[in-house]
């Protein structure tokens, strides 16, 4: 009797046993299709347009963009801003992560919250805050202008705004990593006679190097590409306070689309290189975290 | 590993003079929590000492104070008679083996062992060739020849333990400190490593202090055992002294099994459930008290001679004989007594029992069972 019952229920079932959480082939195909279409439409197509538009009038027209003095000035300024703000955030991020992961002190959770602030505040607002603080009528603006230093509508303001916007990247990358690793390897190094600095270079840094590099990459990509905050404090003075993103906007507003897209190609390429390196690091970094990697 | 001699015998230059360690009134608080309260301890050169206690007893804190990883709030630490309380950890000549070994995971085994030599100031640093030779010697000493090129993640727990020891010995320490050295290993490897550590200690002659919560480990390995509880030393003694002359209810109940009977003391007489127990009260004041004894120290007495009356609740055959579970009037737990098959009592029978050895303490001094957090 029971044999017959089992046989009959087996017949009704589909030939392949399916897990409870496994979707039908149709649902899976649909979900994959939606994801791919979405990516094509909103990510890949715009990226392709940047490259296509930049070369719309031929390769020489594309290259001509970079002979313009203003374009070169924008590139130089972007590099200067990144060269100052990335190391600054590297040092800040490392110290903040060190403090949070390795000591306990009052106000620690407040510090962790504050580190995230630039992510939750609109970049335009952070730019405006700098104008209010350092502008000609601002809190410290008078003191600075009395001493012959201009912050707002000048390079220092752009650097400050960029530092503000990009400071969570390194710290956020390192805090969980350093918390997980604790201090025991450092303590071991100290008992073996290593100085604090030596311990830092030979034990702490090798343990966090991939995470650190990853954070620096993201920080750099954002520092070079930041528009909102920089736009507010820069004043858009051609050849002086325009970074690449600001220069793109100006060129575009002047209907000089080839030049605008040519500059945009630089930023897009930066994004692609960052993405490539990030993927490589994620692959490498998972390996390093498990402690199995060979010497790098 | 089990069959080979645990330590390579040919190494004779491993022998070093160990420091004596004196700890005077050391105390340390972490916020409101007193990790150590007025701890004093003398350790002789070359002694092998265990710090034994439940978690939160302060044993690891004491080890870290000796290592120089914690600065005590009060008190002094002396190495060979010299004040080392504020000596930086780097200058202490202390070899430390951490609980989970704390090997540098980005370095090979050989680089791990060489680390302490490589970080020395230039004028004290051995040449590259000397460092390589020393690493080879240490790898041989801990029986890991040929594994120098591996990374810590490629080793077993027991092997990592030995790398950690080789790394600590590389700096030619005068004191060897081990924090729960066998805690992370499975039972069989533990046993082998215990014997091995004992031999390492004999070969190196180092003053060695290890932390453990396992009383068997402490009793088997150590020359002397320091029993800690709630930041205080309960007793310092050889394993024999701890077993035979426990100084407090905590020690008798933490080190080995113990039964505690609630009694009252009146004018030097001990009264339990209406009968007198013949125990020397050594001047204990009158009032409630507790009698502690080991399960082995209670025996069936001849008729009419028992101080305690028990009733056989159940009987079970064991390889050695019969094990009787006995309920005692006036005591809410049962105890088990083994006896030869021929002499076994029958179920439900009332039997007289007497104590061959017991200790009595005032009732307000807590034993280990009365302490909430356990091990």
HADDOCK unambig.tbl for C-alpha pairs under 7 A between the chains (distance, minus, plus):
assign (segid A and resid 184 and name CA) (segid B and resid 102 and name CA) 5.91 0.50 0.50
assign (segid A and resid 185 and name CA) (segid B and resid 102 and name CA) 5.06 0.50 0.50
assign (segid A and resid 185 and name CA) (segid B and resid 103 and name CA) 6.69 0.50 0.50
assign (segid A and resid 185 and name CA) (segid B and resid 104 and name CA) 6.40 0.50 0.50
assign (segid A and resid 188 and name CA) (segid B and resid 102 and name CA) 6.54 0.50 0.50
assign (segid A and resid 190 and name CA) (segid B and resid 89 and name CA) 6.46 0.50 0.50
assign (segid A and resid 190 and name CA) (segid B and resid 90 and name CA) 5.69 0.50 0.50
assign (segid A and resid 191 and name CA) (segid B and resid 89 and name CA) 5.67 0.50 0.50
assign (segid A and resid 191 and name CA) (segid B and resid 90 and name CA) 5.41 0.50 0.50
assign (segid A and resid 191 and name CA) (segid B and resid 94 and name CA) 6.65 0.50 0.50
assign (segid A and resid 191 and name CA) (segid B and resid 95 and name CA) 6.76 0.50 0.50
assign (segid A and resid 191 and name CA) (segid B and resid 96 and name CA) 6.71 0.50 0.50
assign (segid A and resid 192 and name CA) (segid B and resid 90 and name CA) 6.49 0.50 0.50
assign (segid A and resid 192 and name CA) (segid B and resid 116 and name CA) 4.67 0.50 0.50
assign (segid A and resid 192 and name CA) (segid B and resid 168 and name CA) 7.00 0.50 0.50
assign (segid A and resid 192 and name CA) (segid B and resid 171 and name CA) 6.62 0.50 0.50
assign (segid A and resid 193 and name CA) (segid B and resid 90 and name CA) 4.01 0.50 0.50
assign (segid A and resid 193 and name CA) (segid B and resid 91 and name CA) 6.69 0.50 0.50
assign (segid A and resid 193 and name CA) (segid B and resid 116 and name CA) 6.08 0.50 0.50
assign (segid A and resid 193 and name CA) (segid B and resid 119 and name CA) 6.72 0.50 0.50
assign (segid A and resid 193 and name CA) (segid B and resid 120 and name CA) 6.85 0.50 0.50
assign (segid A and resid 194 and name CA) (segid B and resid 90 and name CA) 6.48 0.50 0.50
assign (segid A and resid 194 and name CA) (segid B and resid 119 and name CA) 5.46 0.50 0.50
assign (segid A and resid 206 and name CA) (segid B and resid 106 and name CA) 6.98 0.50 0.50
assign (segid A and resid 291 and name CA) (segid B and resid 105 and name CA) 5.55 0.50 0.50
assign (segid A and resid 291 and name CA) (segid B and resid 106 and name CA) 6.44 0.50 0.50
assign (segid A and resid 291 and name CA) (segid B and resid 153 and name CA) 5.95 0.50 0.50
assign (segid A and resid 292 and name CA) (segid B and resid 153 and name CA) 5.93 0.50 0.50
